[in-house]
Amino acid sequence: MPTSHPSATTNSPVKLKFDDKLTGRGLSSEGLQRKLKSLLDELSSITESEPENIDLASFATVRKDLVGPSLMLHKDKGVKAYTACCIAELLNIYAPDAPYTAGELKDIFQFFFRQLLSGLKGPDAPYYQLYHDLLSSLSRTKSAVLVCDLPQADDLLVEIFRDFFTLAALGLPTTIEAYMADIMAALLDECQTVPSEVADILIKQFSTKKSATSVPAFRVAVEVCNASSDKLIRPVCQYFTDAIVQHPQSDHEDGDDGDGERDVDALRAAHTLVKRIQKYCPKLLLNVIPQMHEELQVDNTEVRTLATQTLGEMYAETHGSDLMREYRSTWVLWVARKNDKIPAIRLVFVSVAKKLIGNPDMRNDINDAMLAKALDPDDKVRAAVCKAYGELDFEMSAYHASEKMLRTIAGRCLDKKHTVRLEAFDTIGRLYSQARPEIEKGNPTAISQFGWIPSQLIHASGTTPDVALVAEGIIARDILPLPSIKEEMDENVWTQRLLSIMVAGERRTFDGLMFLSSLSTTRPSQYQAFVDSCLQFNGGTIDKDEAAVKTKLQQVIRLIAGGRDPLVLTNSDIHQAGYPNPSKVADDLQTFAKHHDRRLYKYLRTIMDIETDLKGLVKAKHEFTKIIEKDVPAIAGTMEAFMRKSSLWIVNTSSIPTFLDILSSSGNATASRNGHNTNGDKDETINGKSVDYARATLNYISKYCPQLYYPHLQRLAKVAHSKGNYVAQECALRALASVARLGTDQFPNDSRLDSLMVSLAVSNNRTNAKAAARYLSNGRNSAKHSSSLVEKLCKLLPKADDEHLVAHIAALSEFTRYSPDEFEEKSEDIVRFLLRDLVHRTPDAVSMDIDEESDAANVEWCPRDDLHPLIHAKRGVMRLLTNRCLAHKDGNDAEKVAQPVIKLLADVLDQDGSFAPIKDLGPDYDRLKDRREGGPPARSWMRLKAVNCLLRLARQDKLVKVVNTRLTTIALVAQDFCWNVRNAFITKVTGLLKKNQINPVFNTVVFLTCHDPEDNIRSRAQIYVVTMMRRLSPQQKLRCFEQIFVRYLYLLAHHPDFDTSDHEEGLPALAKYIEFYLELVADNDNVSLLFYLAQQLKTVRDNDGDQYSENIYLLSELAEYIIKQWAANHSWTLVPYPGKVSMPPDSFTLLPVDVAKRVRTKVYLTDGMIGCLSEVGKSLKPAPAKRKRRAAGSAIPKSR
């Protein structure tokens, strides 16, 4: 420390007063240290004086002694430490000029940094404070920059930087780090060029794998680089240029494999350094980014891959937006890597692009790129896109991902690759699961962004078995999960969650949920049969009937797994279980049977029991799963699906109170007074949709699984007595009626309820009257109630007004079906009134003439509630007559009763929805039919009812032959004028065919959609056929689709639009019918059979007359010609069919040999006709819409 301070006011020069000897013999180390300390104190005080006021000559002796070898090479560390500090102060005093030669300065700075390297070991090291002061002085005075002017300064700079980073690695105090960084930055700023070794030392500090803040050397390097970024840009660029240029720029460049691997490692390390430098010192990369820009375009795959990944991760860092804006062309080129020819690079792009989704500056470009990659040709890329969005949290997916992107991912649930489907399902399931709390809180963003997901998953569950199984699993995991065993079982919350999904979706969402709910499964089901078979199998130890027990178990397993045993599937849903891998499922079920754990059987019975409530289901499922995962984990996945398919995991008896509460809270909401279906109306309730779907669900339960109502009969009876709330009362009545049909004795002996039902049965509310009649005809004292009410209704019919008439007919229909003996007592009077009086009545509302040119006259459909009550009554007549046929279906007089009804229903179709014969209306048919039946919409509803009644009768074994005699009339409904009729008919027919509930001959109807002007109907038919062709066994395909080819040609021969002219709607249209069939059914395996069937048509004659026989023969040759063309176009081999197939005797009669020979040799398809078939074999397009109205007096409509 200084001993005196010069006066601020004196003008005399400041001189060094120190005059002790620093060199010479006899100086001890301690004495020398005291002298040097005294000198240091004085020098420090002098540095505070003005430079021009200092007498530099007075420092001559000291200046020379301090750089002498006796001090700088002294063996005592303290002496050298003091010496270094004194020299540093001298340099400060002499600044900006140095009082030493270049050689001396070199020795001085080497001396400084040697002292620092050896002395700055830590605060506890000897003379640490002196070394600290030395470093501080060098930092403060910037005297170290003198190094830059010395010869061979580069070597000294390298030494200084190396020493400093050696010190930095010791973890010294932050002040020391700051001094060193300051000195190095000053050196870099002063030197003319930065030595490459110095740049290497700095860059090397960025290669650490530890956290940046935990590595002192890294912190120092970052500070130096940011302070001197301008000077380091060029050497940093050169460093990476050398690293990159050493690697081959083309995949075709030759090189040793070992060298190549080393090159790749070096290149990868260089890119890692670039990323870290970008994160902490982005300004250093001014000239490096253009190099990476070039890397994106080189031929070498590894280089492009590394550049794509590195740049993507750089864009994801803090300064990523700045980088994107400053190097816009590089950003554009990087985004273009989404279309790289190498899938692996596109995969890398996707993996890093997901990190940029939340960046507002990049979001649009990234969203567009990810949308494109979701449809990438490579399945790994598509899967990666799906997975990327599945890793987003709620905030990111809700506010940064676009809804279009999420919907695109949802579309990948139907991807052709299983891995992509799995990722897509998992992603949208997780996204919804994250968003569910916000959705339930009513967050509008969450609802808009994710509310559609359940519907999407539910729709996917109705597709192919492999897709459906995954969809069901995701629905159970993320959309409608059962409560955890540890959670409180809140049935209301569980049911409300289901309702919220219904409300957010569409009607088909509800339909899909009901399908998944297993409510409509026939019980006892195949799953219950499996448990019974397992008990008999007894783990393989069977006491008696071993072969029968094993056979039964195998049959049940094949049925559940989707096996193709026609004996098992004859009277059940085809491929009902819908497992994508039947063989694995069969093996797993066999393993389960062999495991033979009776606890598991007990839990399965509880799970499958429809009377099990939510709490019981959750507990049984939990225990079952725990045992399975412990004992036989390999079959856990199969058994999880087994539990879903066999249990009521979506709706069960615990749901009923919540649904009833919702209906009861709907106040005075009213259904239609007539009790008609009110799908078109909105109930006036607080939450109208919730009420609608609660009602729809209860009605579905009433139809398919009324056993769920057993614990709630008292509540239902109470609701049935409620007044003013027609919706709740209607649902309760339906529920009670459905339970009554079960013949249960669980009903309470409630005389008030019986009295209510009697009064409702004769009311003017159709729905309530129908439910009450069903209840009474199936409940206690059914004979007594039915007899008295049938008699009473018979008397009321003639004088009833229109609304009462509808309700009375509905009630009588129930008595007809369930109390046929009581109905037959008055059947003659009732049927006479209905057919001789009612069906000929004219609705008052349409008794006026209708202008045929008006819009109203051209409308083909209307909501059901808009129909006049008389139209409802006439529809009720058809239902009543159909129910009468069904009531006698098992009797010997089944056909006798059904024949006139089937004729009447078919006539309604032939007469365009009217009961009146065409001949009775004369030339004014169009005007009179509008007056009689209420206009085109009413006739559309009449036709739909008639065909539905015929389909109901077609399901009965004893009546199917009679119905099939009118197959042409029924089939033409597939080409009805009205889209709603066609759509409902095709939906109904395909649904019945899927369940094997009607004769396979009705498959011919599906192919008549070939020329439908609406894509959705034609597409539904195509999807149905393709799906069934994939699911059915060869024997089933033969029966359901291949053998019906002759029936299909028969149908075309009888088609009212049959035309062999060469215009578009003639022979080419007929050819398209056949091509449509071949496109969906024909393949190399069955083409020979189809050709044989077409040939055989020239060996028979049509039972309906020669006119149709001529049509058949022409169609036979046309089919042969088209099949040959298709076989040639598809490279199929046509060989003689080895078998023999008989023609259906109800349609054809075998020709005598001589006649058959003459027919076989006659040509019906002439060369002139073939000339107009140039489009045969090309892709099918729908024909122009042709929907002619029937000409006045025409006996058959020109294709409805």
MOKACOR-V933430 format. One record per pair of residues at least 24 apart in sequence whose ideal C-beta (glycine too) atoms are under 7 Angstrom apart, sorted by the first residue. I is the first residue (numbers start at 1). GAP is how many residues later the second one is. If there is no record, write none. Layout:
i & gap
I & GAP
I & GAP
This chain:
i & gap
1 & 40
1 & 43
2 & 39
2 & 40
2 & 42
2 & 43
3 & 38
3 & 39
5 & 40
6 & 43
13 & 40
13 & 41
13 & 42
14 & 32
14 & 35
14 & 39
14 & 40
14 & 41
15 & 40
15 & 43
16 & 26
16 & 42
16 & 43
16 & 46
17 & 25
18 & 24
18 & 44
22 & 43
22 & 49
23 & 42
23 & 45
23 & 47
29 & 47
29 & 49
29 & 50
32 & 47
33 & 45
33 & 46
33 & 49
36 & 43
36 & 46
36 & 47
36 & 50
37 & 45
39 & 47
40 & 42
40 & 45
40 & 46
40 & 49
43 & 43
43 & 46
43 & 47
43 & 50
44 & 45
46 & 47
47 & 42
47 & 45
47 & 46
54 & 39
56 & 38
59 & 31
63 & 27
63 & 36
66 & 24
67 & 33
67 & 37
67 & 41
72 & 39
77 & 49
77 & 50
78 & 49
80 & 35
81 & 34
81 & 38
81 & 46
81 & 49
81 & 50
82 & 48
84 & 27
84 & 28
84 & 31
84 & 50
85 & 45
85 & 48
85 & 49
88 & 46
88 & 49
88 & 50
88 & 55
89 & 48
91 & 50
91 & 52
92 & 45
92 & 49
92 & 51
95 & 46
95 & 48
98 & 48
102 & 48
102 & 49
105 & 41
105 & 45
106 & 44
106 & 50
109 & 35
109 & 38
109 & 47
112 & 26
113 & 46
113 & 47
113 & 50
116 & 47
116 & 51
117 & 46
117 & 49
117 & 50
120 & 47
120 & 52
120 & 56
121 & 49
122 & 50
135 & 41
135 & 44
136 & 43
138 & 45
139 & 40
139 & 43
139 & 44
142 & 44
144 & 39
144 & 42
144 & 43
145 & 41
145 & 42
145 & 45
147 & 40
148 & 39
148 & 42
148 & 43
153 & 38
154 & 41
157 & 30
157 & 34
157 & 38
157 & 41
158 & 37
158 & 39
158 & 40
160 & 27
161 & 37
161 & 40
162 & 39
165 & 36
165 & 40
165 & 52
165 & 55
168 & 48
168 & 49
168 & 52
169 & 47
169 & 48
171 & 45
177 & 39
177 & 42
177 & 43
180 & 40
181 & 39
181 & 42
181 & 43
181 & 46
184 & 40
185 & 39
185 & 42
185 & 43
188 & 40
188 & 43
188 & 44
189 & 39
189 & 42
194 & 37
194 & 38
194 & 41
196 & 39
196 & 42
199 & 33
199 & 36
199 & 37
199 & 40
200 & 39
203 & 33
203 & 36
203 & 70
206 & 67
206 & 70
206 & 71
207 & 62
207 & 66
212 & 68
222 & 58
222 & 59
225 & 56
225 & 59
226 & 55
229 & 52
229 & 54
229 & 55
232 & 52
233 & 51
233 & 53
233 & 54
236 & 48
236 & 52
237 & 50
237 & 51
240 & 30
240 & 34
240 & 48
240 & 51
241 & 50
243 & 24
243 & 27
244 & 26
244 & 47
244 & 51
247 & 56
248 & 52
249 & 49
249 & 50
249 & 51
249 & 54
250 & 49
250 & 50
251 & 48
251 & 49
251 & 50
264 & 38
267 & 36
267 & 39
268 & 38
271 & 35
271 & 39
274 & 36
275 & 35
275 & 38
275 & 39
278 & 36
278 & 39
278 & 41
278 & 45
279 & 38
279 & 39
282 & 37
282 & 40
282 & 41
289 & 38
289 & 41
292 & 38
293 & 36
293 & 37
293 & 40
296 & 37
296 & 38
296 & 41
301 & 41
304 & 36
304 & 41
305 & 39
305 & 40
305 & 43
308 & 26
308 & 29
308 & 37
308 & 40
308 & 41
309 & 39
309 & 43
312 & 37
312 & 40
312 & 41
313 & 39
315 & 41
315 & 47
316 & 36
316 & 39
316 & 40
320 & 39
321 & 38
321 & 40
324 & 37
324 & 38
335 & 30
335 & 34
338 & 31
338 & 34
338 & 35
343 & 35
343 & 37
343 & 38
346 & 27
346 & 30
346 & 32
346 & 35
347 & 33
347 & 34
347 & 37
350 & 31
350 & 34
350 & 35
350 & 38
351 & 33
354 & 34
354 & 37
357 & 35
357 & 39
357 & 43
357 & 44
358 & 38
358 & 42
363 & 37
367 & 35
367 & 38
370 & 35
371 & 33
371 & 34
371 & 37
374 & 34
374 & 35
374 & 38
379 & 38
379 & 40
379 & 41
382 & 30
382 & 33
382 & 38
383 & 36
383 & 37
383 & 40
386 & 26
386 & 34
386 & 37
386 & 38
386 & 41
387 & 36
387 & 40
389 & 38
390 & 33
390 & 36
390 & 37
390 & 40
393 & 41
394 & 40
394 & 41
397 & 34
398 & 37
398 & 47
398 & 48
398 & 51
399 & 46
403 & 45
403 & 46
406 & 25
406 & 43
410 & 43
410 & 46
413 & 47
413 & 54
413 & 58
414 & 46
414 & 49
414 & 53
418 & 48
421 & 46
421 & 49
422 & 48
425 & 45
425 & 46
425 & 49
426 & 48
428 & 25
428 & 28
428 & 29
429 & 45
429 & 48
429 & 49
429 & 50
430 & 48
432 & 46
432 & 47
433 & 45
440 & 60
451 & 53
454 & 25
454 & 47
454 & 50
454 & 51
454 & 55
455 & 50
455 & 51
455 & 54
458 & 51
458 & 54
458 & 55
459 & 49
459 & 53
461 & 51
461 & 55
462 & 50
462 & 53
465 & 97
465 & 113
465 & 114
465 & 115
466 & 114
468 & 110
469 & 109
469 & 110
469 & 111
469 & 172
472 & 44
472 & 172
475 & 41
476 & 168
476 & 173
480 & 170
482 & 135
482 & 136
482 & 139
482 & 167
483 & 135
485 & 133
485 & 134
485 & 137
489 & 125
489 & 126
489 & 129
491 & 123
491 & 163
491 & 164
491 & 167
492 & 166
494 & 120
495 & 160
495 & 163
495 & 164
496 & 162
498 & 152
498 & 153
499 & 191
499 & 194
499 & 195
502 & 191
503 & 186
503 & 187
503 & 190
510 & 183
510 & 186
513 & 137
514 & 186
516 & 134
517 & 131
517 & 133
517 & 134
518 & 127
518 & 128
518 & 129
518 & 130
519 & 129
519 & 132
519 & 181
519 & 182
519 & 185
519 & 186
520 & 184
523 & 87
525 & 121
526 & 30
526 & 33
526 & 34
527 & 33
527 & 81
527 & 115
527 & 118
527 & 119
528 & 80
529 & 27
530 & 26
530 & 30
530 & 59
531 & 70
531 & 73
531 & 74
534 & 59
534 & 67
535 & 66
537 & 56
538 & 58
539 & 55
539 & 57
540 & 54
553 & 40
557 & 29
557 & 32
557 & 33
558 & 28
560 & 29
561 & 24
561 & 25
561 & 28
564 & 469
566 & 467
566 & 469
566 & 470
571 & 425
573 & 422
573 & 423
574 & 420
574 & 422
574 & 457
574 & 458
574 & 462
575 & 456
577 & 68
585 & 53
588 & 47
588 & 50
591 & 41
591 & 44
592 & 43
592 & 47
595 & 36
595 & 37
597 & 30
597 & 34
599 & 28
600 & 24
600 & 27
607 & 36
607 & 39
607 & 40
608 & 38
608 & 39
610 & 38
610 & 95
610 & 97
610 & 98
611 & 42
611 & 96
611 & 99
612 & 40
613 & 39
613 & 40
613 & 41
614 & 38
614 & 40
617 & 30
617 & 32
617 & 35
651 & 46
652 & 56
653 & 55
653 & 58
656 & 52
656 & 53
656 & 56
659 & 35
659 & 38
659 & 39
660 & 55
660 & 59
662 & 28
662 & 29
662 & 32
663 & 28
663 & 31
663 & 32
663 & 64
663 & 65
663 & 68
664 & 55
664 & 61
664 & 64
666 & 25
666 & 59
666 & 61
666 & 62
667 & 58
668 & 56
668 & 57
669 & 56
669 & 58
670 & 56
671 & 55
671 & 56
671 & 59
671 & 96
672 & 193
673 & 92
674 & 91
674 & 92
674 & 129
674 & 132
674 & 195
674 & 198
675 & 90
675 & 91
675 & 92
675 & 93
675 & 94
675 & 132
676 & 90
676 & 188
676 & 189
676 & 196
677 & 187
678 & 187
680 & 183
680 & 185
681 & 184
683 & 44
691 & 36
695 & 32
695 & 36
698 & 33
698 & 37
699 & 32
699 & 35
702 & 32
702 & 33
702 & 36
703 & 35
706 & 29
706 & 32
706 & 33
706 & 36
707 & 35
709 & 26
709 & 30
710 & 36
713 & 26
713 & 33
713 & 34
713 & 35
714 & 34
717 & 31
717 & 33
717 & 36
720 & 33
720 & 36
721 & 35
730 & 37
730 & 38
733 & 35
733 & 38
733 & 39
734 & 37
736 & 39
737 & 34
737 & 37
737 & 38
740 & 34
740 & 35
740 & 38
740 & 39
741 & 33
741 & 37
743 & 35
747 & 32
758 & 27
758 & 31
761 & 28
761 & 50
762 & 30
762 & 31
762 & 34
763 & 44
764 & 39
764 & 40
764 & 43
765 & 42
766 & 40
766 & 41
766 & 44
769 & 38
769 & 41
769 & 42
770 & 40
770 & 41
770 & 44
773 & 38
773 & 41
773 & 42
774 & 40
774 & 44
777 & 37
777 & 38
777 & 41
777 & 42
778 & 40
782 & 37
783 & 39
786 & 29
786 & 33
786 & 36
787 & 35
787 & 38
789 & 26
790 & 25
790 & 32
790 & 33
790 & 35
790 & 36
791 & 35
794 & 32
794 & 35
794 & 36
797 & 33
797 & 36
798 & 35
802 & 67
802 & 68
802 & 71
803 & 66
805 & 64
805 & 68
806 & 63
806 & 66
806 & 67
806 & 70
809 & 64
809 & 67
809 & 68
809 & 71
810 & 66
812 & 68
813 & 63
813 & 66
813 & 67
813 & 70
816 & 64
816 & 67
816 & 68
816 & 71
817 & 66
817 & 69
817 & 70
820 & 67
820 & 68
834 & 43
838 & 35
838 & 39
839 & 35
839 & 38
839 & 76
841 & 29
842 & 89
842 & 90
843 & 25
843 & 27
843 & 28
843 & 91
846 & 85
846 & 88
846 & 89
847 & 84
849 & 78
850 & 80
850 & 85
852 & 74
857 & 73
859 & 77
859 & 78
860 & 76
860 & 77
860 & 80
860 & 117
860 & 118
861 & 76
861 & 79
861 & 117
861 & 119
862 & 75
867 & 67
867 & 71
867 & 74
868 & 66
868 & 70
871 & 63
871 & 67
871 & 70
874 & 41
874 & 68
875 & 66
875 & 67
875 & 70
878 & 27
878 & 67
878 & 68
878 & 71
879 & 70
882 & 67
882 & 70
882 & 71
885 & 68
885 & 74
886 & 70
889 & 67
889 & 69
889 & 70
894 & 64
894 & 65
895 & 63
895 & 64
895 & 67
898 & 55
898 & 61
898 & 64
899 & 63
902 & 48
902 & 51
902 & 60
902 & 61
902 & 64
905 & 41
905 & 44
905 & 45
906 & 60
906 & 63
908 & 34
908 & 35
908 & 38
909 & 34
909 & 37
909 & 38
909 & 60
909 & 64
910 & 59
910 & 286
912 & 27
912 & 278
912 & 285
913 & 26
913 & 27
913 & 29
913 & 30
914 & 25
918 & 275
918 & 277
923 & 269
923 & 270
925 & 267
925 & 268
926 & 266
940 & 38
940 & 40
940 & 41
943 & 30
943 & 33
943 & 38
944 & 37
944 & 40
947 & 26
947 & 38
948 & 40
951 & 37
951 & 38
951 & 41
951 & 47
954 & 44
954 & 45
955 & 42
955 & 43
960 & 39
964 & 35
964 & 37
964 & 182
967 & 34
968 & 83
968 & 86
971 & 33
971 & 34
971 & 37
971 & 80
972 & 227
972 & 228
973 & 227
974 & 31
974 & 34
974 & 35
975 & 33
975 & 224
975 & 225
976 & 224
977 & 210
977 & 223
979 & 35
982 & 30
982 & 35
983 & 34
986 & 31
986 & 34
986 & 35
990 & 34
1000 & 39
1000 & 40
1000 & 44
1001 & 43
1001 & 46
1003 & 37
1003 & 38
1003 & 41
1004 & 40
1004 & 43
1004 & 44
1004 & 47
1007 & 41
1007 & 66
1007 & 69
1007 & 70
1010 & 62
1010 & 63
1010 & 66
1011 & 58
1011 & 61
1011 & 171
1011 & 172
1012 & 170
1013 & 169
1013 & 172
1018 & 164
1022 & 58
1025 & 55
1025 & 56
1026 & 54
1029 & 52
1041 & 40
1042 & 39
1042 & 44
1042 & 47
1042 & 48
1043 & 98
1045 & 45
1045 & 48
1046 & 47
1046 & 51
1046 & 97
1046 & 98
1047 & 97
1048 & 29
1049 & 48
1049 & 63
1049 & 66
1049 & 70
1050 & 62
1050 & 97
1052 & 63
1053 & 49
1053 & 55
1053 & 58
1053 & 59
1053 & 62
1054 & 54
1056 & 140
1056 & 141
1056 & 142
1056 & 143
1057 & 141
1057 & 142
1058 & 53
1060 & 54
1060 & 109
1062 & 110
1064 & 119
1065 & 121
1067 & 102
1067 & 105
1067 & 106
1068 & 104
1068 & 105
1068 & 107
1069 & 114
1070 & 48
1071 & 47
1071 & 51
1071 & 102
1071 & 105
1072 & 108
1072 & 111
1074 & 44
1074 & 45
1074 & 48
1075 & 47
1075 & 101
1075 & 105
1076 & 104
1078 & 44
1078 & 45
1078 & 48
1079 & 101
1082 & 44
1084 & 48
1084 & 49
1087 & 36
1087 & 40
1087 & 45
1087 & 47
1088 & 46
1088 & 47
1088 & 49
1089 & 48
1090 & 33
1091 & 29
1091 & 32
1091 & 43
1092 & 45
1093 & 48
1094 & 25
1094 & 26
1094 & 29
1095 & 25
1096 & 45
1096 & 47
1098 & 61
1098 & 62
1099 & 51
1099 & 52
1099 & 57
1100 & 43
1100 & 48
1100 & 49
1100 & 50
1100 & 51
1101 & 47
1101 & 48
1101 & 50
1102 & 46
1103 & 44
1103 & 45
1103 & 46
1113 & 46
1113 & 51
1114 & 50
1114 & 51
1117 & 47
1117 & 48
1118 & 47
1121 & 44
1121 & 49
1122 & 54
1125 & 51
1125 & 52
1126 & 51
1129 & 48
